[in-house]
């Protein structure tokens, strides 16, 4: 079972916060707690936005990540720490990019979390955000955190 408050705090800490648009490592417009600004959204450069508005956006993004996680893994009965790593990955990468981790997903479904952890580090994602990936892959590979 995912502890929404805990996973929310972890993601917020790892994402950081900005009340103005900034550019992520790939040059994408981002705001709040790592929200990727979509073409149809009306955020303005250099404008400061209210924390409440950006918190609401975060809650919506987190809800989508949890929904996408449930669609993929709800039947797997995974340990809490594994579920929370996966929700954070989906939050950061988006479902489409997360689904490219085919070997990792297969390892998770086979309950081979050591292999899944290794697959996390064999990715472009690791090159882009190595500190975060190392942190999450260490959590993924913990055997006795159940």
Secondary structure, 3 states (H helix, E strand, C coil): CCCHHHHHHHHHHHHCCEEEEEECCCCCEEEECCEECCCCCCCCCCCCCCHHHHHHHHHHHHHHHHHHHHHHHHHHCCCHHHHHHHHHHHHHHCHHHHCCCHHHHHHHHCCCHHHHHHHHHCCHHHHHCHHHHHHHHHHHHCCCCC
